[in-house]
């Protein structure tokens, strides 16, 4: 996809999970050197034939910034930087002044990053600007919990700052079937996370969820915009994308561009929506700020290679030619989820592509699937072993005359 005389500045991808693997395979179409940074050797992107592996102790904090400075000195020129990890993104945004001459990357203002990252701040900002979000209440103190009674159950509760989830201090989300449960849950989450967003659940199945992925360059120009649709989530109802496909939607594209214009957005990102089954309205579930999204590769498979479009823009190379969207392509997160979910509503005549397995790049799948299959077997046998342990323990505790 790139001419033989074009510059091939290295690309550095932060995070080697499935998201990072899709980014690496997308960038590889440009035939530049690709470096993947992670701290977990088992992550799939580190096994791709297209990458050089480099390890660090952590993907966040001041030490991570020192690591990135040292990596750039080793590479010898400012590489193109793609972030796929949320904690890494927050660290890079906070310390951007130290990196902006060392790497090629584009981010909105740090205050905008924090507003879009924080669920409570985003909810309040959306209310001020008329963006379509579910009815909700922000709980910052016990005195705020009576506001929950005005919401219609069932409800979903989330820590406002997702760092509490990533660092293991709080769950990602909790559902509540009635107001009393929601209030009690909010009180518990307050102690763990400090701020909580409580929202009415958006009615409808997982295939009512859509997403807009994008890259915005110089002068806030939207260089790439791709709209997709989830076909299933894992776990159902509350989880991440298990299957998705292209789904052009002018309404969502207009809404997305309007929001991005209002906040002077630049760089990678995404916005996830869900169509409310009762009203038919699209409501925002959450934005993704400054990084690529979990299902980013579906856009490349359908014909919109967002990472490579961004790379070529930032290096001043000729833009990629636009072609038609291939609506047959379905991205699945893994064969394990396909088996677990059973009958999945995949459209007829679809071409299903696994996130891990590629015939010309097999090692990520060979590294991932045996490990997770063994883990799945262990989880399946865990209740059996627990019951056996209980019986053995009971037998040991009996008196000899009772045995």
N, C-alpha and C positions, 0 to 999 in steps of 0.2 A: 504493500500500500504506500510505500515511500520510495522516492527516487534514489538511485545509487549515489548521487552527488550531494544529497542533503546531509546536514549535520545530524549527528546522533549523540546528542547530549544525554548523559545517564539519567535515568529516572529512579527515584527512591520511593518505595512504597512502605508506609508505616503500618504494620499489622499484617500477620500472615494467616489469619483465619479465612473462612470461605469468601468473604467480601474481598480480602486482599488477593486471593487466588484469581478471582474473576477480573480484578483490575490488572494483574500481571499478564494474564492471557490477552486482555484487550490491548494493553500497551505493546505487547510482543509483536502485534501486527505492524508496528512501526519500526521494528528491528533495531531498537536502541538497547544499550546495556541496562539491565534492571537489577536493582538491589532491593532486597526485602529485609526489613528490620523487625525483629521480634525477640521475645525472651523465652518462648516455648518452642523447643526443637520439634515437637510433634505437629505443629500447625501446618496445614496442607500447602500453603503457598511456598514454604521453604523447600518443598520437594519438587517444585516445578522445574522442568528442563530449561525454562526461559530465564531463571534468576540466579543471582549470586546471593548467598545467605550471609547475614551479619547479625550477631547476637548482642543484646544489651541486657542489663540487669532489670530494667523496668522501662515501661513506655510512658512514664509521666514523672514530673518533678524536675527540680533544677539539674540533677545528675543526668537526666535524659537530654537536656539542652546541651550540656557539655559533650555528651556522646555525639550529638548531631554536628556540633562544631568540629569535632575531631574527624568524623566521617567525611565531611566536606573537604577537609584538608587532604585526606587520603585520596579522594576522587579527583581533586585538582581543578575543578571548575564548578560553578553553581548548578547542581542538578535540578530537575523538575521534581517537585515533592507532591506526593499524594498521600493523604491521611485516611485510614480506614478505621482507626480506633478512637473512641470518644474521649477517653482520658488523655491520650496523646494530643488530640486536637485542642483541648482546653489548655494544656501546658504550652503548646506551640503558640496559641493565640496570645496567652499572657506574656510570653517572652519573645514576641515576634520581632522586636527591635534588634535582638541579637542575631536573628536568623535571616532577615529580609535581604541582606546582601550576599548571603551564603547559599540560598536556595531560591528557586523560582516557584513561588506559590502565591495564591491570592485568597484573602479572607475579608469578610466584612469587618467593620469596626469592632473592637473587643467588647464594647457595651452591647452591641447588637448580637454578638456571639452568645454572651451571657443571657440576654433576654430570650433568645430562641432556644437556648439549652434548658433554661429553668421553666418547668411546666407552670408554676404559679405566675411568674412574670409574663410568660407568653399568653396565658389565659386572660390576664388583666389587660395586656396590650391589645389582644384581639377584641375584647369588649369595647375598648376606647375607639378602635378604628373600624368596627363593624365587620370584622372577619368572621366567617361562619364556624363557630365552635359549639359543642354541646353546653347546655346549662350546667353551671358548676358553682362551687364555692371554694375559696382559698382559706385554709385553716392554718393560722400562724400561732394561735394560743388557744387554751381551753375555752376562753370566752367566745371564740369564733364558732365553736361546734354547733350552737343552735341554728346557724344558717343552713346546716345540712337538712333540717326538717322541711325546708321549702322545696327540696329537690324530689323528683319522682324516682322511686326505686324501680328496678335494681340500679345500683351505683357501682362505680369503679373508683378506687382510691390509689393514688400514686405519690411517692415522695417527690417534692418539687424539684430537688436537685438530684439527678440520676447518679451522681458520684457516690451517694450513700448506698445505692444498689451495687455499683461496680466494686466498691470496697467491702461489700459483704455486711454492711450495717443495717440494711433494710431490704424487704422484698421489692421486686420491680413493680408489682401492682397487686391489689387485693380486691375482690368483688364482694359486695354486700347486698343481700336480698331485701333488706328493709332499713328504715331510718335508725332504729335502735342499734343494729349491727354496724351500720356505717359510722355512727357517733362513737361507739366503743372502739372500732378499728382506727378511726382518726386519732383518738386519744393515745392509743398504743403507738401509732406511727409518729406522732409528734415527738415522743420521747426518743425515737430512733433517728428521725430525719429533720426535725425542726420545723419544716413546712410541709403541708400536704395539700394536694389538689383533689377535690371530690367532684366527680362529674356524673351526670345521668348517662346510663349506658345507651349507646346508639343501636337501635333495633336493627336486626338483619343478620344474615349469614355472612361468612367470611368472604364470599365472592362478591359482596357489596363494597369491598375495600379496594381503593384505587390509589395510585401514587404517581407523582410527577417528579422525575429526576432531571437535574439540570446542571449546566455550567455557565456562569456569567463572567465575562472577561472585562477588558478595558472599556471604560465609559459605560459600564453596566449593561453591555450588549449580551443578550441571551444567545449564546453560540450553539447550545444544544439543549433540547427539551424533549423528554420522552415520557409518555403516559402509559402506565401499565395497570393491570388488574390482578389482584390475588385470586387464585382459584381455591386455595386452602391454606390454613395456618396450622402451626404446630407449637404448643397444644391448641386444639380448636378453640376459637373464640377469643383467646388472649395472647396467642403466641406470635412468633415471627413467620415470615413467608415460607411455606412449604412448596407451593407451585404458583407460578405467575406467568402472564403473557402480555403482549402488547394490547392496548385498548385506547385508541385515539379518542379524546374528549375535549372539544373546544371550550366548554364551560370551565372545566378544571384548569385548562391552560390559561384562560383569561384570568381566573381567580389567582392562580399561582404568580403570573407575571405582575398582576396588580400589587400583591403583597411584597414581592421582591423589589418593585419600584419604590414602594413606600418606605422600605427600610434600607435603601441604597445597597442592596445585596450584590456581592461579587463572590466568585469561587464555586466550588462544588456544593451540592445540597440536594434536598428533596422535601416534599410535603406529602404526607399520607392523609387520605380522606376516606370517609365511609358514607355511603348513601343510606340515609335513615329510611327504613322500610315503611314507616307510617307517613312521613311527610314528603318523601322523595328528595329531600334536600341533601346536598353533600356537605358534611361537617368535617372539620379538620381533626384528625386524631393527634398528630404531632408533626413538627418539622424535624428535619435532619440538617444540622448546620456545620459547614466547613469541611465535610468529609463525604465520602461515597457511602451509599446505602447497602444493606445486606444483599439485596437482589439486583445490584447494579449491572451484573453481566447480562441480564435479560435484554437490556437495551442494545448491547453489542450484538447479541445473537439475532435480534430483529432488524439490525441495520444502522443503529445510532451508537457509535463507539465514543461515548462521552469522555473517557480518560484520554484517548488518542486525539480527539478534537481539542481538548484542553492543552495537551502537550504541544501540539503544533501551533496553537494560538500563542502560547507563552514563549515559544522559540521564534515566532515570526515566520513560520513556514506556511506554504500554500494550504488553504483549508481543504479538508476532505470533500470530495464531491458527494452530494446528497442523492440518495436512492430511495426507492419505495420501502415502506415498513413491511417486514415479513410477519404477518399476523399468525402464521402457523407455528411459530417457535414458542415452546413452553419450557421454562427453566424450572427444574426441580432441585430442592436443596440437597436431597440425598435419597438413595434407594431405600435406606432404612426408614425414612419418613413415609415413603410411598407404601411400603409394606405395613407400617404401623397404622396409617390412615385408612387403608383398605380402598374401597371404591372412591376414587377422586373424580370430580366432574371435569375431566380433561376433554376439550372440544374434539370432535371427530377430525381425522386427517391432520392432527397436530404432529409436530416433530418435537419430541421430548428430549431435552439435553440435560444430563446430570451435572450438578455443580462441581463434583469432584472428578468424575471419570472422563478422560479423553483418550482416544486411541493413540494420538501422537504425543500425549503428555500424561502417561499412566501413573507415575509415581505418587502424586497427591492422593489418588484413590487407593492405591496399594498401601500407603502409609495410614490412611484414615480408616478404611472399612474394617480391617481385622481388629484394630484396637477397639472400635466402637461396637463391633459385633460381640467381642468378648465381654465388654462392659454390659451390653444388653442381656447376654446370657446370665451374667452374674446377678443382674437385677431381677430377672425372671426366676432364678433359683433362690433368691434371698428369702422369700416367705417359706419355702420348703425347708431351708436350713434353719430358719428361726423356729419353726414348728418342731424339727428334729431336736434342736438344742433344748427346747422347752421340755420335750418328753424325756430326754436323757437327764436333764436336771431334776425333773420330778422323780425319776427312777432312783437317782442317787440319794435324794432326800428321804426316800421311804425307809422305814425300819426293816431289817432283814426279814422279819416275820410277815411283812406286808408285800414284799417284793415278789 
